[in-house]
Structures are given as C-alpha cells and as structure tokens.
Amino acid sequence: MIFTLAVTLLIPSAAADNISISFSDLQLGRNIDIEVYQPTAGGAVLVAQTNSTGSLQLDTSSDYVFIIRPTEDVWFQNPMNALELMKLQMPTMLSYLLWFVAVFGGVYVVYKRL
C-alpha cells in the first residue's frame, strides 16, 4: 500500500495542456461563424474566430464561451437552395402553390414556344 502511494506521488499525472475541437463533426451546416471568448473580470476577450468547418486548439485550464452566429446566405448563388429556404419559411399550402405555379408555368412556357 505504501509502495503504491509512493509511486502515485512520484509519477506526475498526465494532463493535457491543449484540447482540439473540430466543428465539422457537429454538422452545423454551412455559413455559420463561431466566436470563442474567454471571460475575464472586465468582460470577455475574443480568443478565436472560425467557421463551421474549422477547428481550434484551446487551453484546458481556462473557461470559454462559444457564440454561434449564422452568416448571410446569398440566395442567387444557388437558386435551388434559395427555393428550399423559402419553402421552409412559408406555410405549407403556400409552398405547394409555389411548386404548382413553377411546374405548370414551365409547361405553359414550353407549350407556347411550340
């Protein structure tokens, strides 16, 4: 028993000084900014800023506050994604009406050109 206690006191414990955090594993989606702050007595200090595909190395001896902010999405860069976003923000019946107008409007335009 004394030998075990002596060995435990003589061998330093393995403590990690830094920890690696990868935000891509969380599958937050694209266009998300992540800010990491360290609280201090006078407020907070910005430690790091990354996006949802980045990773960080942080010291384990400190506390951190994570702020997750969505960034602006450019609707005309990917029109199909814009329609999906619009569909999520509208009531269900209005969404069906939008798809009905898009499909039959396309058929009407093709029919008129023939």
CYANA upper distance limits for C-alpha pairs under 8 A (distance plus 0.5 A):
  1 MET  CA      5 LEU  CA      6.82
  2 ILE  CA      6 ALA  CA      6.59
  3 PHE  CA      7 VAL  CA      6.65
  4 THR  CA      8 THR  CA      6.60
  5 LEU  CA      9 LEU  CA      6.76
  6 ALA  CA     10 LEU  CA      6.64
  7 VAL  CA     11 ILE  CA      6.57
  8 THR  CA     12 PRO  CA      8.20
 16 ALA  CA     60 THR  CA      7.65
 17 ASP  CA     59 ASP  CA      6.25
 17 ASP  CA     60 THR  CA      6.35
 17 ASP  CA     61 SER  CA      7.91
 18 ASN  CA     57 GLN  CA      6.62
 18 ASN  CA     58 LEU  CA      5.80
 18 ASN  CA     59 ASP  CA      4.93
 18 ASN  CA     60 THR  CA      6.15
 19 ILE  CA     57 GLN  CA      6.04
 19 ILE  CA     58 LEU  CA      5.79
 19 ILE  CA     59 ASP  CA      6.79
 19 ILE  CA     60 THR  CA      6.89
 20 SER  CA     55 SER  CA      7.45
 20 SER  CA     56 LEU  CA      6.10
 20 SER  CA     57 GLN  CA      5.06
 20 SER  CA     58 LEU  CA      6.96
 21 ILE  CA     55 SER  CA      5.87
 21 ILE  CA     56 LEU  CA      5.68
 21 ILE  CA     57 GLN  CA      6.97
 21 ILE  CA     58 LEU  CA      8.25
 22 SER  CA     26 LEU  CA      8.41
 22 SER  CA     53 THR  CA      8.05
 22 SER  CA     54 GLY  CA      6.74
 22 SER  CA     55 SER  CA      4.67
 22 SER  CA     56 LEU  CA      7.08
 23 PHE  CA     27 GLN  CA      7.82
 23 PHE  CA     28 LEU  CA      8.08
 23 PHE  CA     51 ASN  CA      8.41
 23 PHE  CA     52 SER  CA      5.86
 23 PHE  CA     53 THR  CA      6.29
 23 PHE  CA     54 GLY  CA      6.45
 23 PHE  CA     55 SER  CA      6.41
 24 SER  CA     28 LEU  CA      7.70
 24 SER  CA     52 SER  CA      6.33
 24 SER  CA     53 THR  CA      5.09
 24 SER  CA     54 GLY  CA      7.11
 24 SER  CA     55 SER  CA      8.23
 27 GLN  CA     52 SER  CA      8.32
 28 LEU  CA     32 ILE  CA      7.96
 28 LEU  CA     52 SER  CA      6.77
 29 GLY  CA     52 SER  CA      7.39
 30 ARG  CA     52 SER  CA      6.90
 30 ARG  CA     53 THR  CA      8.29
 31 ASN  CA     51 ASN  CA      7.83
 31 ASN  CA     52 SER  CA      7.73
 31 ASN  CA     70 PRO  CA      6.48
 31 ASN  CA     71 THR  CA      5.70
 31 ASN  CA     72 GLU  CA      7.61
 31 ASN  CA     73 ASP  CA      7.42
 32 ILE  CA     51 ASN  CA      6.14
 32 ILE  CA     52 SER  CA      5.99
 32 ILE  CA     68 ILE  CA      7.33
 32 ILE  CA     69 ARG  CA      6.18
 32 ILE  CA     70 PRO  CA      4.85
 32 ILE  CA     71 THR  CA      6.00
 33 ASP  CA     49 GLN  CA      7.79
 33 ASP  CA     50 THR  CA      6.46
 33 ASP  CA     51 ASN  CA      4.89
 33 ASP  CA     52 SER  CA      6.87
 33 ASP  CA     68 ILE  CA      6.46
 33 ASP  CA     69 ARG  CA      5.69
 33 ASP  CA     70 PRO  CA      6.60
 33 ASP  CA     71 THR  CA      7.03
 34 ILE  CA     49 GLN  CA      6.26
 34 ILE  CA     50 THR  CA      5.77
 34 ILE  CA     51 ASN  CA      5.95
 34 ILE  CA     52 SER  CA      7.35
 34 ILE  CA     66 PHE  CA      7.31
 34 ILE  CA     67 ILE  CA      6.18
 34 ILE  CA     68 ILE  CA      5.18
 34 ILE  CA     69 ARG  CA      6.80
 35 GLU  CA     46 LEU  CA      7.74
 35 GLU  CA     47 VAL  CA      8.26
 35 GLU  CA     48 ALA  CA      6.48
 35 GLU  CA     49 GLN  CA      4.97
 35 GLU  CA     50 THR  CA      7.02
 35 GLU  CA     66 PHE  CA      6.34
 35 GLU  CA     67 ILE  CA      5.59
 35 GLU  CA     68 ILE  CA      7.08
 36 VAL  CA     46 LEU  CA      6.55
 36 VAL  CA     47 VAL  CA      6.00
 36 VAL  CA     48 ALA  CA      5.69
 36 VAL  CA     49 GLN  CA      6.71
 36 VAL  CA     64 TYR  CA      7.00
 36 VAL  CA     65 VAL  CA      6.21
 36 VAL  CA     66 PHE  CA      5.23
 36 VAL  CA     67 ILE  CA      6.87
 37 TYR  CA     44 ALA  CA      6.46
 37 TYR  CA     45 VAL  CA      5.85
 37 TYR  CA     46 LEU  CA      4.96
 37 TYR  CA     47 VAL  CA      5.78
 37 TYR  CA     48 ALA  CA      7.71
 37 TYR  CA     64 TYR  CA      6.12
 37 TYR  CA     65 VAL  CA      5.56
 37 TYR  CA     66 PHE  CA      6.96
 37 TYR  CA     67 ILE  CA      8.41
 38 GLN  CA     44 ALA  CA      5.96
 38 GLN  CA     45 VAL  CA      5.71
 38 GLN  CA     46 LEU  CA      6.97
 38 GLN  CA     47 VAL  CA      6.85
 38 GLN  CA     62 SER  CA      7.94
 38 GLN  CA     63 ASP  CA      6.72
 38 GLN  CA     64 TYR  CA      5.26
 38 GLN  CA     65 VAL  CA      6.75
 39 PRO  CA     43 GLY  CA      6.55
 39 PRO  CA     44 ALA  CA      4.77
 39 PRO  CA     45 VAL  CA      6.92
 39 PRO  CA     63 ASP  CA      7.57
 39 PRO  CA     64 TYR  CA      7.19
 39 PRO  CA     65 VAL  CA      7.79
 40 THR  CA     44 ALA  CA      5.70
 40 THR  CA     45 VAL  CA      7.51
 48 ALA  CA     56 LEU  CA      8.27
 50 THR  CA     54 GLY  CA      6.33
 50 THR  CA     55 SER  CA      7.89
 50 THR  CA     56 LEU  CA      8.49
 74 VAL  CA     78 ASN  CA      8.05
 75 TRP  CA     79 PRO  CA      6.62
 75 TRP  CA     81 ASN  CA      7.77
 75 TRP  CA     82 ALA  CA      5.44
 76 PHE  CA     82 ALA  CA      7.67
 78 ASN  CA     82 ALA  CA      6.93
 79 PRO  CA     83 LEU  CA      6.84
 80 MET  CA     84 GLU  CA      6.91
 81 ASN  CA     85 LEU  CA      6.72
 82 ALA  CA     86 MET  CA      6.60
 83 LEU  CA     87 LYS  CA      6.47
 84 GLU  CA     88 LEU  CA      6.79
 85 LEU  CA     89 GLN  CA      6.99
 86 MET  CA     90 MET  CA      6.87
 87 LYS  CA     91 PRO  CA      8.34
 87 LYS  CA     92 THR  CA      8.40
 87 LYS  CA     95 SER  CA      6.06
 90 MET  CA     94 LEU  CA      6.85
 90 MET  CA     95 SER  CA      6.74
 91 PRO  CA     95 SER  CA      6.85
 92 THR  CA     96 TYR  CA      6.93
 93 MET  CA     97 LEU  CA      6.75
 94 LEU  CA     98 LEU  CA      6.70
 95 SER  CA     99 TRP  CA      6.95
 96 TYR  CA    100 PHE  CA      6.58
 97 LEU  CA    101 VAL  CA      6.62
 98 LEU  CA    102 ALA  CA      6.66
 99 TRP  CA    103 VAL  CA      6.57
100 PHE  CA    104 PHE  CA      6.52
100 PHE  CA    105 GLY  CA      8.49
101 VAL  CA    105 GLY  CA      5.91
102 ALA  CA    106 GLY  CA      6.57
103 VAL  CA    107 VAL  CA      6.88
104 PHE  CA    108 TYR  CA      6.49
105 GLY  CA    109 VAL  CA      6.69
106 GLY  CA    110 VAL  CA      6.76
107 VAL  CA    111 TYR  CA      6.54
108 TYR  CA    112 LYS  CA      6.62
109 VAL  CA    113 ARG  CA      6.82
110 VAL  CA    114 LEU  CA      7.08
